[in-house]
Amino acid sequence: MKFFKTLFSLTGLLIVIYILIGIFLNTKYPHFPMEDDHSTADYVHSWVQYFISIMFWPLSLWSPPTFTVGKWPGH
């Protein structure tokens, strides 16, 4: 019963929005798995990667810092 209370609360709404954003960010090529001449294991692996990318989509917004090793300002 608690599951349904959470599902139809503000928390549930936020979870649905989070998942929908992940789906819309990951439904274009090459994110969406396509069935080509791959084995079944490759196809399942592609779908697993797809669902992981949906759950962790905020990581796609992160860009690594740029390091300037050995460069002095003004030189």
C-alpha positions as CSV (number, residue, x, y, z in Angstrom):
1,M,0.0,0.0,0.0
2,K,2.9,2.4,0.8
3,F,4.2,1.8,-2.8
4,F,1.0,3.2,-4.3
5,K,1.0,6.2,-1.9
6,T,4.5,7.0,-3.0
7,L,3.7,6.4,-6.6
8,F,0.8,8.9,-6.6
9,S,2.6,11.6,-4.5
10,L,5.1,14.3,-5.3
11,T,7.9,11.9,-5.0
12,G,6.3,9.6,-7.5
13,L,5.8,12.4,-9.9
14,L,9.4,13.5,-9.6
15,I,10.6,9.9,-10.3
16,V,8.4,9.7,-13.4
17,I,9.7,13.1,-14.7
18,Y,13.3,11.9,-14.0
19,I,12.8,8.7,-16.0
20,L,11.0,10.5,-18.9
21,I,13.8,12.9,-19.3
22,G,16.2,10.0,-19.4
23,I,14.1,8.3,-22.1
24,F,13.9,11.4,-24.3
25,L,17.6,12.1,-24.0
26,N,18.5,8.5,-25.0
27,T,16.0,7.6,-27.8
28,K,18.1,8.8,-30.7
29,Y,20.8,6.9,-32.5
30,P,23.3,5.6,-31.2
31,H,21.6,5.4,-27.8
32,F,18.5,3.4,-28.8
33,P,19.4,-0.3,-29.4
34,M,18.9,-1.5,-33.0
35,E,18.8,-5.1,-34.0
36,D,21.5,-5.7,-36.6
37,D,23.7,-8.6,-37.3
38,H,24.6,-9.0,-33.6
39,S,24.2,-12.0,-31.4
40,T,21.5,-12.2,-28.8
41,A,24.0,-11.4,-26.0
42,D,25.0,-8.2,-27.8
43,Y,21.4,-7.2,-28.3
44,V,20.6,-7.8,-24.6
45,H,23.8,-6.0,-23.6
46,S,22.7,-3.0,-25.7
47,W,19.3,-2.8,-23.9
48,V,21.0,-3.1,-20.5
49,Q,23.3,-0.2,-21.5
50,Y,20.2,1.8,-22.7
51,F,18.4,1.4,-19.3
52,I,21.5,2.3,-17.4
53,S,21.8,5.5,-19.5
54,I,18.2,6.3,-18.7
55,M,18.8,5.9,-14.9
56,F,22.1,7.9,-14.9
57,W,21.3,10.6,-17.5
58,P,22.5,13.5,-15.3
59,L,26.0,12.2,-15.8
60,S,25.8,13.2,-19.5
61,L,25.6,16.8,-18.4
62,W,29.0,16.6,-16.7
63,S,32.2,17.6,-18.5
64,P,35.6,16.9,-17.1
65,P,37.7,19.8,-16.0
66,T,40.5,21.1,-18.2
67,F,43.9,20.9,-16.7
68,T,46.7,23.2,-17.7
69,V,49.8,21.4,-16.3
70,G,53.1,23.2,-16.8
71,K,51.6,26.4,-18.2
72,W,52.4,29.7,-16.4
73,P,49.9,32.6,-16.7
74,G,51.2,35.2,-19.1
75,H,53.8,33.1,-20.8
